[in-house]
């Protein structure tokens, strides 16, 4: 009965906020206490008792009440943090306030007039007052700082979220300074070697506070992409350097007539006065190391012991998932741009990166991340991912997308970590899960975002020589993937999976073709021995992409054949001795190259090719295994994401000099770095499936109602003989044609003289053959390295928040709010 009465009082209090004609006074503590008096109210109850319609009604009809509610909730949260949250009652009150703010904050962020509400300063709460100085306006503290300081304190509150290392007696200002703050790090790893004991209650409390922290950061979801330059999301306050923490202006004149912010009454004498003066310097290291270690130390139930996850429950997955989401969100740099100085000039040694040190980024978390290159972090990213592709014997994690985003940020922000990954054999430990996900998701239209991030990571890795060298390691781990059986290297597996993506993936993957083939080109100079299966897959792609109807069906299609020919030239010029299988496959398919060299470009031939296109299915490549995308099931939620940048925006060219270093080169010929056609580059990627929710996107051609019709749609593009001739004369066929000219007569003579019908004898001949002095002068190795740009930053921000949106469905924090970063569609 007591619980029912408390919830009834809570419900009445919510109704009174909208029905009272006069604003409720901030001094009416009895009224405001009803919102956190019921300590048994769960987060699900909170979302049920505070409907979205009533929150919006309070915001529009009684804005003063909503403003006071937020102030009083922050005040109570700060009071519990200030007291150390020692009693069970205080802990439950802190959780109730956290749940209430988690429910209300999204509806404050969605209204532009309320955008500056949390940056309104609290009267009498100046920073200068902490030192006993003058309380000037410049030292005033915004409400956002009160909120985030309270959250940060509660995340490391003894007996609430961390283990109490005190034997007895209350904490005091004197003895708290003698406590090593590293003891409060959640897990062993960076900064702390002693693993603390597991505590399920602490994990649950951390999850509640991390949800509130994510909600504070989620203001970015309500800003149109890209965010306005002057936008400063609420959560960023925790991460900025102290001198950059500045209160935002008060509510604009057009905002609802909220009263002056009531005094929260929070004492500035915290357990450590320095915490109030320089909050980010003390909070950020603890927060960063705790979140990172919680992710990297996670060991899914069942790892090492097959089917163990069927016998024991995993109480840590929820905490790790939310810690990972909070970590990747806090690593978002202001404006989405890469931090200054994080990407040194291309070089093959980490020493060159040390010489390029510059001023650290404003975001402290990015600053910390840029200094880490430890094996524990790499293994922490790899091990949970590897659980997913073992057939039913181990637990499948649900936060693999967030792990890939974290790995991307590690490699993008921290070149030392990237060098560490590539110089160790663990580079292949991240390759196998990515290839598994790419192969698994290739036919599911709801997982195109997962496909994109996997390809982006491989594109980043392929820009380094060590990655191509590592691919020569024999492939012995038999991952459960539906790929042809072969005996070879990891390079063979990569080529086979890429072939399956192109030939049996759905049509929305077309913008990735350039990226996939760019990866193959980047690693091709270092592949010592391709298997016959991989060689035939590459020749199959050449055969498909060189058909006349495909070459003239779109103005960018011929770029794909340029990529493939460049990869063949690299293999022949630099790795001829070990690639007899590829040479044999080229000889067998020599008619394809002769047809390409003799491509007709007269008007009748072009007309016949276009007629062939009309008779073909509406597919980029017509293959036997091709199939349409799997549609999203009913009841799913779709979110559209940002457009994928073209390959010319994603990469910059670099040549490998004689000493092995990378030298940037000017992009002289557009054919060498082909851009994606505008229609293809506007394809919007989307994320992978998460439980019953789906991240989805629609291509530009499928959204004629939403996008203005372009000139190309009113005047369809028609190939001309001059256009075909302009790129036909640049086809890099000299090396392949010379190889065929020399070897084909020799192979035919051996077959006739010895009456050979077995290809093994021909392969032996090719293995011992040589073309030294017969081929053209070797061309310089050209590598297309990933280049950070605003387009990919916008894409990653949108993708990241889309994943966070759909992963937080219990409770649905942002459901039915006016999100502007992406569009929500309900199927």
N, C-alpha and C positions, 0 to 999 in steps of 0.2 A: 504494500500500500504506500509506503514511504516513497519508493521510487516513482510510482505513478503520480503521486501528488507533486513531487518535485518537477517532473516533466510537464505536468499540467501547468504549474506556475511558470515554467520556462516558456511554454507555448503562449500563455496569456501575456507574458512580458513582450514577446515578439509582436503580438497583435497590437498591444498598447503603443508600440513605437509608431505605428501607422495611423492609429485612430485618435490619439491625443491631439487636441487642437493646439495646445501650448507645448513648447519644447520641454523635455524632461531635464531638470537641473542636474548639472554634473555632481552637485553635492548630495544628491539623493542616493546614498550608498545602498540603502535597502532595496531600491528598485534595480540598480545595476547589478547587485550581487546575485539576483535571480538567474543571470546568464551563466554563472559558473558555480552556483551553489550545489547543483546536482552533480556530484562527483562520479556517478555511475553512468552518465550519458556517454555513449560510445560515439565514435566519429560518424558511424552510419546514422545514429539517432540525431546527431547534430545536423546532418544534411537533410534529414526528413523533417525535422521540426522547424527548420529555417528555409522555406521554399524560395526559389529564385524570384518568383513574382513578387513576393513580399519584400525581398531585399531591394529590388528595383523600385517598389512603391515607396519605401522609406527614403531611398536616395532622391526620388523626384518630389515627394510630397512633404517629407519631414527631414530635410538634409541635416538639420541641426542634431536630430536624434542619432542619425547614422554617424556623424562626426564624433559625437560624444561617446557613442558605443565603442568606436575604434580606440579613442583615447583611453577610455576606462579599461578596455581589454589589454592595451599595451601597458598601462599603469600597473595592472594586477600582475601581468607577466613579469614586468621589471621588478616588482616587489618580491615575488617568489624567488627570482634569480638573485636578488640582493640579499635575501635571508638565507640563501644556501639550499632552499627547498628540502629542509631536513625532515619534516613530518610527512606522513602519508597524505594528510589532508592538503598540504601545500603542493605536493606533487600532482594530485588529482586536479587541483585548481589550475595549475600551470598547463596541464593537458587540455582542460576544458577551454581555457583562453586560446590555446594554440589551435584547437579545432574550430573555434568560432572565427578566428581571424582567417584560417584557411578557407572557410566557407565564404567570408564576406569580401576578402581582398580582390578576387577576380572581377567582381561587379563594380568595384571602385576603379580598377584599371581600365575597364571597357568604356568608361565615360570620359571623353577628353576634358571636360570641365573639372573633373576631379583629379586630373593627372598630377597636379602639384600638391595634392592634399598632404601626403606624408612628408613633404619637404617644408611644410609650415613649421616655424620655430616654436618651441615651447617656452612661454614666458618664465623668466626666473631660472632657466636651466642653461646658463651660459657655461662654456668650458673654462672661461677665465675665473668663474666663481670657485672652481675646484681648487685653485691655488690661493684663493683669498684675494685675488686681484679685482680689478673693476670688471663688472659684468657688462661688457660692450656687446653691441649687436653682432659684431663679427664673430664673437665667441658663442653665439646662441646655437643650441643643438636642435636639429630637426627631429620630428617624431620618428622618422625612419631610423635614426641612429639609436634611439631608445629601444626600438623594436629589435634591431639586429644585434645590439649588444646583449639584450636579454636572451635571444635565441642562442648566441654564441656561448654565453655563460651556462645556460641550461644544458647545452650539448656536452659540457665537461663538468657537470655537477656531481660530486660524490654521492653515492647511494641512490642516485636518480638515473644517470646515464653512464657513469663510470664507477669503477671500483674505488671504495674508500680505503685509502692507505693509512689513515689515522687509527691508532689503537684506541684512543679515547680522548674525550675532551673536545670542546668546540674549537673550530678554526678561528684563528685570530689574525689580525693584520700582520703580527710579527711572525708567527710560525708558518703562515701560508707562503711567505716569501722563501722559506727554507725548503719547501716542497719542490722537487724536480718536476717541472711541468710536463716533461716527457712521460712521466708515469701515467698521465691521463690520456695518452694516445690510445686509440681503441684497439689497435692490433700491432703485433710485432712487425718490423720491417724498417722502413726509412725513419731514422731518428730514434728508434726504440727497439731493443733486441729481445726484451722479456715478454713473451706472450701472456696477456692477462687472461684470467679465467672467464669462460663463457657465462653470460647471464642473460637469459631469455627476456626477462623483464626490462633490463637495460636496453636490449635491442629494440623492443617494442616502443619504448619511450623515444629512442633515437629516431625511429621511423616517423613518429608523429611530428617531431621537430624538423626533420628533413623535409617533410611534406610542406610545412609552413615556409621553410627556407626556399624551396622550389617555387612556391606560390609567390613569394616576394620577388623572385627573379622573373616570374612569368609576365611581367609588364611588357616584355619584348614581344609577346604574342599579340598584343593589342596595338602595336605600332605597325603601320604598313611597311612592306619591304621596299627599299632598305630603310632602316630607322632614320629618323631625322637627325642631323648632326648634333643638335642640342639635347637630344634625349639622353637621360641617365636613368636606367632602370633601377628600381629600388634596391635590388640585391647587390648592385655594383658597389654600394657604399662600404660593404664589408671588405672589399678587395683593393680599394684604392689606397695610395700612400697617404699618410696622415695629413700632409700639407695640402692634399687635393680634396679632402673631404670638406665640402662646402654645402651649407643648407640651400635648398631650392627656394625660389620666391614663394610667397604665400599664394593662396588661390587667386586666379585671375578675376577680374571684375565680373565676367560673365558666368562665374561659377555660382552654384546655389548659395544662398545667404547663410552660410554656416557661421556659428559664433566663433569668437576668438578661442583659440585652443585653450582648454582648461589646464591648469597646472597639474601635472601628473603626480607631483608630490614624491618623486623618486629621489632619494638621497644620493648626492654625488660621491659620498664616501663609500666606495665599493670595497670589496675585499682587498683590492690592490688599486691604489689611486692611479697608478700608471695606466691601468686599463681604460680609465675614462679619458686620459689625456692622449694616448696613442693606441687606440683600440686595435687597428689593423695589424700593428707590429706584433702584438701578443696573441691575437685570436687567429690570424691567418696561418701561422705555422702549425698550430695545433689542429686546426680544421683541415688544412691541406694534407698533412701526414696521416691524420685519422681516416679521411675519406680514401686516400690512395692505398693505405695499408689494408683497410677493410676489403677493398676490391682485390688487391694482389694476393692477399693471404687466404682468399676464399677457396675452399676445397669442396666441390660438389659431392654430395653423398653418392657413393658408388664408384668414385675414382679409385682404381687399383683393385677393387673387389667387385666383380661383375654382379649385377642385379642387387647390390646392397641397398640401393635407393628404394627398392620395393619393400624392404623390411623396416627401414628407419625414415623418419620424417626429417626434413631439412629446415631448421628454424632460422637459418642465417640468410637464406636467399632474398627475402624481402628487404632486409637491411642493406645487403650488398647492392641490390638493384637500385634502391633509392640513393645510396651513397654514390654509386656510379653516375646516376642522373645528375645529382648535385655537383659532382666533380666536373663533368663535361660542360655543364651550364656555366659554372663559375670560370671555366677556362675560356669562355667567349670574350674576345677582346672588344673594346668599345668601338662601335661602328662596324664590327665584323671584320675589320682589316687585320692583317697579320701584324704582330708587334714589330716595332722598328728594330732592325739589326738581328732578327732571328734567323735570317737566311743568308749565310755567307756566300761569297763567290764560289762557283763550282771548283771543287778540289777533291782529290782522292785521299786526303789525309786529314785526321782531326786536328792536327797541329795548325793547319791553315785556318780552321774555324776559330781556334784560340786567338789568332792574330786579329780577328775581325770583331773583337768585343766592342760593344757599343753600350750606350745608356740602356739600362734595363727597362722593360715595359712597365706601364702604369699598373697593370693588373698583377698583383703580387703572386697569385696562383700561377700565372704564366711564367713569371720570373722564377719561381721555385721549380716549375716543371722543366724549364730550360737548363737546369743545373743537374738533372738526374740522369745517370746512365748506369743503372745497376741491373744485375741479372735477375734479381727478385721481381723487379717491375716488368721485365719482358716475360718472364715465366708466368707472372700473374695475369698478363694479357692472353697468353697462349693456352694455359692449361684449361681454364673453363671452356674455351672455344673447342678444344679437342674432345670434350665430352660428347659433343652433339653428333658426331658422325660415326660413332661405334654403334652397331645395330642393336638397339634395345637393351644393351647390357649396362649402360650408365645413364645417369640422370641428364636430361636435356634442359639446359638453362634457357631462360626466357629473355635475358638481357644481352644477347650476342650483338645486337645492333649497337647498343651503347658501348660495348667493348671495342668494336671496330672504330667507332668515333674517337674513343680515347686513344687507341693505337695511332690513328691518323694524326691527332693533335700532338702526341708524343714525337712522332717522326717529323711533323711539319714545324713545330716550335723548337725542337731540340735536335740539332744536327749531330751532336755528340752521341745521343741515343741512337740516331739512325746509323751512324758509323758502327756503333756497338752491335746493333742488330745484324748488320751486313757482314761483319767480320766473324760472327759466331755462326754455328750451325743452327741456331734457333730461328734464323730467317726462314727456314723451311717449315718450322713448326707453326708459323703464322700463315705460310702459303697454303698448306693443306686444308685448314678449315675454310679459308676464303674460296678456294677452288670447289670445295664441297658445297658451300652456300650458293656459289654461282651456278653450279650444275643443277642443284636442287630447285632453285628459284627461277630458272630460265623460262619456264612456260607459264608462270603465274603472274598475271598482270598486277596483282596486289603487292608484289615484292620487287618492283623495278628500282625503288630507292636503295634496297639492299644490294641489288646488282651494281648500281652506280658507285656506291661507296667501296665495294670490293674491288671494282676496276680502278677506281681512283688510287687506292692503296697500292695496287700492283703497278700502276703507272708511276707513282712516286718511287717505289723500290727499283723499278727497271731502269731508272735514270742513273743508277750507280753500277759500276763495273762488277763489284763483288757479288751483286745479286745474280747477274748472268753466269758468273763462274760457279756459284753455289748450285745452280740448276743442274749441273752435270753430275750431281750425286745420284747414285742408283736409287730408283724408287722401289722400296721393299715393303713399306707399310701398306697393306691392302685395305685402303679406305673403302667403306661401303658406298660406292658410286656406280651408277649404271653406265660405265664406260667400257669400251672394248678391252679385252684382256691383252696385255702387251708386256714385254720385258724391255725395260729401258730406264730412263732417268726422270727426274722431276720436270725437266723441260718437255719431255714427251707428254707427261700428264697435263701440263699447262696448255700445250698446243691442242691436245685432244679435247679438253674441256672448252677451250675457245671455239673450236670447230663446232661443237655441239650447241653452244650458245648462238652462233651465227646461223646454223642450219636448222636447228629444231627449237630455237627460242621464238618468242612471239614478236609481232611487228613493231612493238614499242621499244625494242632494243636496238633499232637501227642507229640511233645517235651514238651508240657505244662501239660500233664497228671500227671507226677510226681509232678509238682508244685501244681496243683489243689488238689491232694490227700494229699500232705504235709500240705496244709492249713487246710484241714479237720481234719487231725491227730492232728495238733497243738491246734485246738479249741475244740476237742472232749472231753477232760476231764472236761470241764466247761459247756457243753450243758445239761441243766436240763430236757428238755422235747421236744423231737422231735415229729412232727406231723406224722400221718400215711402216708401222701404223701411223706414226706422226707425220712421216714424209708424205704418205698418201693423202692424209688430211689436208696438208698444205697445198698439194697439187689439186685436190678437189676444190679448194677455195679459188685457186687460179682459174680453173675451168669454169666455175660458176660466175666469177666476177668479170671474166673476159668475153662473155657472150655478147654479141653486138646489141641485142635488145636491152640488156642490162646497162651497158656502157652509155647508151643514148637516152635512157629513160629518165635521168635526172642530171643536172649539171655538175654534181659533185661525185657521182658514182665512180668515175675513172680514177679518183684518188686512191681507192682501195687497191687497185691493181698496181699502182705505183708503190704502195707500201709493201705488197707481197714481192714484187720484183726486187726491191731494195733488200729485203730479208734474204732472198735467194743469192743475191750478189755478195752479201756479207758472208754467208755460209760457204760459198764457193771460193771466194778470195782468201778468207782467213781460216777456214776450217775444212778445207777440201779433203785432207787425208782421212779424217774419221767419219765423213758423211757419205759413204758409198751408197747407203740406202737412198738418200735424197738424190744423188746423182743418177742412180738407176731409175728412180721414179720420174725424174725429169726426162730421161731418155725415152721411157715408155710413153710419156705424155707429150712428146716433142711436137705433135701436131697442134697442140694448144698454143704453143709459143709461135709457131709458124703462122697460125691463123691470126694471132694478135699482131705480129709484125706486118702482115699483109691485110690489115683491116681496111675494108673499103669505106670511103667517105663521100662517095658521089651521092646525089639526091635520091636516085632509085634505091640504093642500098639502105640509106637511112630510112626511107619510107617503109621498106620491107621489115626493118628492125622494129619500127614503131608499131607496125601491124602485129608483129610477133608479141610485143608487149601487151597489146589489147587482148590477145587471146590467152595470155598467161594469167594465173591467179593474181589477185591484188596483194602481191608480196614483193619485198625487195629482192629476195633470192628464192627462186623456185627450186626446192629440193624435195626429195621423197619424204624426209622426216619432218618437214615443216608442218606446224599446226598453229591454229589461232590461240590467243591467250585464254587462260582459264578465267572466267568472269568471277567477280566477287559475289559471294553468296548473299542471300537476303538478310537484312538486319545488321549489315556492317556499316561502319562509318568510314567515309573516304575523305582524305584531306589532300588538296592539290598543293604542289610544292613549286619551288622556283625553277626557272628554265636552266637546262644544262649548258654550260659554256662550250663553244666549239673547241676543237683540238688545237687550233692556232692560238686560242686564249689560254689554254691549259699548259702549254709547253713553250720552252725556249730551246734553241738549238745550241749544241756544244759539240766540239770535235775532240777526239782523244788524240793527244799529242804523243810523240815518241816516248816520253818518260812516263806515260800513263795518266797524266793529269788532264782535266777537262778544260777546254778553252772555249769560251762563248764565241759564237759566230753570228754574223749578220744574216738575217733571213732575206736572201736575194731572190730566190725563185719561189713563187707561191705554190708551185707544184710539189716542192719538197716538204712543205708543211701545209697540207691542204686544209682549208676551212670547211666546216660543215655547212651545208646549205641552210639558209635561214629557217626554212620550214622544219628541218630536222633539229636545228639547235634550239628551237622553241619547245621541243618536247619536254614535258615536265616529268621528272622522275618521281617515284614514290617508294615508300618504305615497305618492309616485309610484314608478314602476317603476325599479329600478336593476339593470341586467344581468339576472340570472336570479332575483333576490330581490325580494320584494314586501312592502311595508308594507300591512297590511290591518286592517279593523276590522269589528265587527258591531254592528248596531243593537240597541237594547234589546228590540224585539219579536222579534228573531231569537235572543235568548239567554234563553229562559225558564228554562233549567236553571241559569244562573249568577246570575240576579237574582231576589230574592223577588217574588212576585206582588203587585201593588199593588191598592188598592181599586178603581181604575178598570177593572182587568181582570176582576174578579169582578162588578162592576156597571157594564156598558158605559154610556158617556155617551149621553144621548138629548136632542136639541134640543127646546126648548119654545117656544111662541109668545112668551112673555115674554122669553126670551133673544134671539130674533130681533129683536123690537121694541126691545130695549134698545140695540142697535147700529145698527139700521136708521135710527132718527131722527137719528143722528149722522153719517150719510153726507154728506160735503162735496160735494153735487151742485148747490149753488145757482149757482155760476159757470158750470158746463157747461150747465145747463138754461137759464140766461139767454142764453148764447151761441146755443143752438139756437133759442130763442124768437125771437131777433132775426134770425139769419142764414138759417135754413131757409126762411122765406117769401120772402126776397129772392132766394136762389139758385133756388128753384122758379120764381119769376116770370121771372127772366132766362132760364132754360132754356125756359119756355113761349113767351115773347115772341120769342126769337131762334132757337128750335128747336135749341138746342145739344145736341150729342152728344159733344163733345170736352171732356175735363176741363181742358185748358189754358186755355180762356176763363174757366172758373169760378175757376181758381187766380189768374188775373190780377185778377179782381174781388175775390177775398179779399185779395190782396196790397195793393190800394189801399183796402181797407175799414178801418173803425175802429169801435171799441166804447167810445170815450172817453165817460164819463158814463152808459153803459148797464149796465156790469157792477157788481157789488157793490164796496164799498170794498176795495181790495187788502189782503189779510191780511199780517201780518209774515212774513218769510222765516224758516223754522224749520229749523235744521241739526242733525243728530244726529252729534256728534263722537265719535270713538273715545275710550273711557275705560279706562285701565289697570285691571285687576282681577286677583284671585287666580286666577280661572278660566282666563283667557287665558294667564297666566304658567305655570300648570300644563300647559296644552295645548301651549304652545311648547316647554317643557322636555321633555315626553314625545316630541313630534314630532321635536325636534332629536336626542335620543339615539337614537330609532328609526332616523333616517336614518344617523347615525354607525355604529350597530350593523350595518346592512346594507351600508354602503359599505366596511366593513373586512372583506372576505372573503378577502383574500390577504395575510397569513394571517387565518383567522377568529379574531380575538382573543377575542371574547366568546361564541363559539358553544358551546352546550351548558353554559353556566353558568346559575346560578339567578338570572336577572334578575327584579327585582320591580317595576320602574317600569312595565313593560308585559308583556303575555303573549305568548309565542312559540308559534305554531302552525305545524306543518309539513303542507302539503297533499300 
